[in-house]
Amino acid sequence: MLGYLSHLETGQTNQPLYLFPMCPHFHHPPPGNPLASTSCPSVCLLPPPLSEMKEKNPWHTPVTIILTVIGVIAIVTLVTVAVLQNKPIQQKYKYGIVLDAGSSHTAVYIYEWPAEKDNNTGRVQQKYSCKVKGKGISSYADEPQKAGESLRECMFEAKKQVPKNRHGETPLYLGATAGMRLLNLDDSSASNKVFQAVEEALQRFPFSFQGARILSGQEEGAFGWVTINYLSDRLKQGLETTGALDLGGASTQISFVSDSYNGLESPKNSVNFRLYGNDYHVYTHSFLCYGKDQALGLALAHQTKSGPRTITDPCFHPGYTQTKNYSILYDSPCVSERKPQEAPLSFTLSGSGNFTKCHEVIKSVFDFTSCNYSRCSFNGVFQPTPQGSFGAFSAYYFVMKFLNLTDTSTSIEVVREKLMEYCATPWTKIVKQHPKVDQKYLSEYCFSGTYILTLLIEGYNFTSETYSKIEFIKKIKGSDAGWTLGYMLNLTNMIPAEAPDSPLLPHAGYVSIVTIIAILLFALFILSLRPVWPTCSKQPQIV
Ligand SMILES: Nc1nc2c(ncn2[C@@H]2O[C@H](COP(=O)(O)OP(=O)(O)OP(=O)(O)O)[C@@H](O)[C@H]2O)c(=O)[nH]1
C-alpha cells in the first residue's frame, strides 16, 4: 500500500522522508535505490514519480466512509442534544411587592426572581423601588383616606413595572413599622382606620393583596438580619453571618448571632431560623422611640422639661434657630408623659454647636443604670457583647454618608473630632456648603451623627475594635438593605429550611463532559474495527 508522501528534508542526508501512516516509523530508502525495501514490515515501496501515479486511499472504502459519517453524525447529535437539553432557557421572572410603611415615609419595593427556579433556588433581587410622596401613613391619623391615596402614584408605577400577565399572581404585602406601632399604642381606633384606608386602596390594584399589618420590633430586626445575610449569600453558603443595625425614624434594631447567646437568658430577644440546612440563634432587639426622629424628640423633651420659651441646643449649629410647638413635640407617646405641666405654645431653639454638650444631652435619654441580666445595652435590655461584622443601614447610612464617616477604619477618637468640628460650623456656612440638601435633614446631621456614635458606643457597647467591623450600607448587590426582602422571603417560603439539591455540574461542564465522552466512544469504536482496517500492502498500487 502507499501512504502519503512527504517531501520534508531530513537534516543530515538531505534525502526526502517518506511517511507511511501504517508503518511504525519513518524510514529512509537506501541511497541510489529509493525503491528498495527498508525495515518496516509493511514497508511500502517507493512509487514511481508522483506525476505517473494516482494514489488510492485504502480508507476510502464504503464501509469506513459510512462508519465515519455515522460516527460524526452521532457525535454532533449527542453534543447538540446535550447543549439544547441543558441550556438555560430565556429568563422569565416572578414578582413580589412589599410596602414599607415607616414612620417617616412609605416605600414600595418590587422584587423579582427567575420563574423556573421557583423552588427556592433562584436569587431574589430588587427590581424597582418608589418613595411615596409625603409622610408615613401614621401621620394620616386625622384623615385616614389620604393614607390610602398617598400610595396610588407608586402603585400605578408598580403596575407598569410588573408584566401584565404576572399581575394576578404577584403577592402584595404592606408592613408597617414603628410609626404605626406608636399610633396603635396611642390611638388604636385611628390606627385601624388608617389600615382600613390603605387596604381599600391596595385592593384596587390587580395584584394578589396579602394584607397590611404592623410588624413587631422583633420581626423588623430579624427580617433585616435575614435580608442582609441573604443578599450577601452568607445563608446559602453557610458562612459566618453579619449582624444588622437598622436606624429608622421611630425605632432602631440590633440583630446578630453571638456565641454566648443561646436564647436562655432573655428568651424574648431570641429568634431561631433554620435556613439552607443551618440553624441560627439570632439575638434581636428593637428600641421603640430610639429611631433618630423620636430620639431627637426625647432629647428636646429633656431640654424643655421645665417648659422654657427658649433653649440653647448644643446639637444644632451656631446661628441655627427654629420655633417648635410644644403640643407637636409632646404629641408622641415616646415623650407625652413628660410634657411640662405649664408650658407656652412654642419654644425657640438656638443652636450652639457643641459636640461634647450634645453628647451629654443624648446620653441623658438612655438609662444605663438598671440591668437585671448578665449584660445590658440600655434601658435594662439584655444584650450580649457585639460579635462579628455588622451592616448598618437606613439612617445609619444616610447620616454617616453625609458626614463622610462611613470609613470605620477611622478611629472613634477621630470620628469624635470630626463631629466636634462639624457641629461647631456656623449654620450659614453649612447651608452655603450644601445648597441642594433639604434643610430639615441638613439641620439635624450634627444631632444624628452624635446620636449614632452614642448609640453604638455607649448604647450597644461597640468598642474601637468592633466598631471597625461595622459597614455602613445602603444596598447590597442592587437591593436595599432593610426588613422588606427578608419579610417577603419568609412569607413566600423562598428560603428553604434545608439546602436544596444542586446539579452536580454547571451547564458548561456538562456539555464538555458529554463531548469528551462522545469523542472517546467514537475513537473506541474506530479501534474496535481494527480487524477491518486496511493494511499496507507490499506492492504499491498504481492506478
Ligand atoms: N438624610 C437623609 N435622611 C433620610 C433619607 N430618607 C430617610 N431619611 C431619614 O432617615 C430616618 C430613617 O428613615 P427610614 O429608614 O425610612 O425609617 P422609617 O421606616 O421611616 O422609620 P421606622 O418606622 O422607625 O422604621 C428617618 O428619620 C428619615 O427621615 C434620605 O434620603 N436622607
Ligand as a Chemical Component Dictionary entry (heavy atoms), coordinates in Angstrom:
data_LIG
# 
_chem_comp.id                   LIG 
_chem_comp.type                 NON-POLYMER 
_chem_comp.pdbx_formal_charge   0 
_chem_comp.three_letter_code    LIG 
# 
loop_
_chem_comp_atom.comp_id 
_chem_comp_atom.atom_id 
_chem_comp_atom.alt_atom_id 
_chem_comp_atom.type_symbol 
_chem_comp_atom.charge 
_chem_comp_atom.model_Cartn_x 
_chem_comp_atom.model_Cartn_y 
_chem_comp_atom.model_Cartn_z 
_chem_comp_atom.pdbx_ordinal 
LIG N1  N1  N 0 -30.509 62.307 55.272 1  
LIG C1  C1  C 0 -31.458 61.523 54.835 2  
LIG N2  N2  N 0 -32.297 61.013 55.724 3  
LIG C2  C2  C 0 -33.279 60.224 55.265 4  
LIG C3  C3  C 0 -33.429 59.905 53.905 5  
LIG N3  N3  N 0 -34.504 59.097 53.775 6  
LIG C4  C4  C 0 -34.978 58.918 55.008 7  
LIG N4  N4  N 0 -34.259 59.609 55.903 8  
LIG C5  C5  C 0 -34.435 59.698 57.352 9  
LIG O1  O1  O 0 -33.832 58.562 57.927 10 
LIG C6  C6  C 0 -34.607 58.092 59.023 11 
LIG C7  C7  C 0 -34.911 56.654 58.813 12 
LIG O2  O2  O 0 -35.687 56.528 57.670 13 
LIG P1  P1  P 0 -36.342 55.123 57.322 14 
LIG O3  O3  O 0 -35.319 54.084 57.328 15 
LIG O4  O4  O 0 -37.189 55.293 56.143 16 
LIG O5  O5  O 0 -37.195 54.886 58.641 17 
LIG P2  P2  P 0 -38.736 54.637 58.790 18 
LIG O6  O6  O 0 -39.072 53.361 58.117 19 
LIG O7  O7  O 0 -39.498 55.818 58.375 20 
LIG O8  O8  O 0 -38.794 54.510 60.351 21 
LIG P3  P3  P 0 -39.260 53.313 61.276 22 
LIG O9  O9  O 0 -40.733 53.241 61.161 23 
LIG O10 O10 O 0 -38.780 53.713 62.621 24 
LIG O11 O11 O 0 -38.601 52.086 60.793 25 
LIG C8  C8  C 0 -35.807 58.997 59.107 26 
LIG O12 O12 O 0 -35.511 59.961 60.085 27 
LIG C9  C9  C 0 -35.881 59.658 57.754 28 
LIG O13 O13 O 0 -36.410 60.958 57.839 29 
LIG C10 C10 C 0 -32.504 60.464 52.992 30 
LIG O14 O14 O 0 -32.552 60.236 51.796 31 
LIG N5  N5  N 0 -31.528 61.279 53.517 32 
# 
loop_
_chem_comp_bond.comp_id 
_chem_comp_bond.atom_id_1 
_chem_comp_bond.atom_id_2 
_chem_comp_bond.value_order 
_chem_comp_bond.pdbx_ordinal 
LIG N1  C1  SING 1  
LIG C1  N2  DOUB 2  
LIG C1  N5  SING 3  
LIG N2  C2  SING 4  
LIG C2  C3  DOUB 5  
LIG C2  N4  SING 6  
LIG C3  N3  SING 7  
LIG C3  C10 SING 8  
LIG N3  C4  DOUB 9  
LIG C4  N4  SING 10 
LIG N4  C5  SING 11 
LIG C5  O1  SING 12 
LIG C5  C9  SING 13 
LIG O1  C6  SING 14 
LIG C6  C7  SING 15 
LIG C6  C8  SING 16 
LIG C7  O2  SING 17 
LIG O2  P1  SING 18 
LIG P1  O3  DOUB 19 
LIG P1  O4  SING 20 
LIG P1  O5  SING 21 
LIG O5  P2  SING 22 
LIG P2  O6  DOUB 23 
LIG P2  O7  SING 24 
LIG P2  O8  SING 25 
LIG O8  P3  SING 26 
LIG P3  O9  DOUB 27 
LIG P3  O10 SING 28 
LIG P3  O11 SING 29 
LIG C8  O12 SING 30 
LIG C8  C9  SING 31 
LIG C9  O13 SING 32 
LIG C10 O14 DOUB 33 
LIG C10 N5  SING 34 
# 
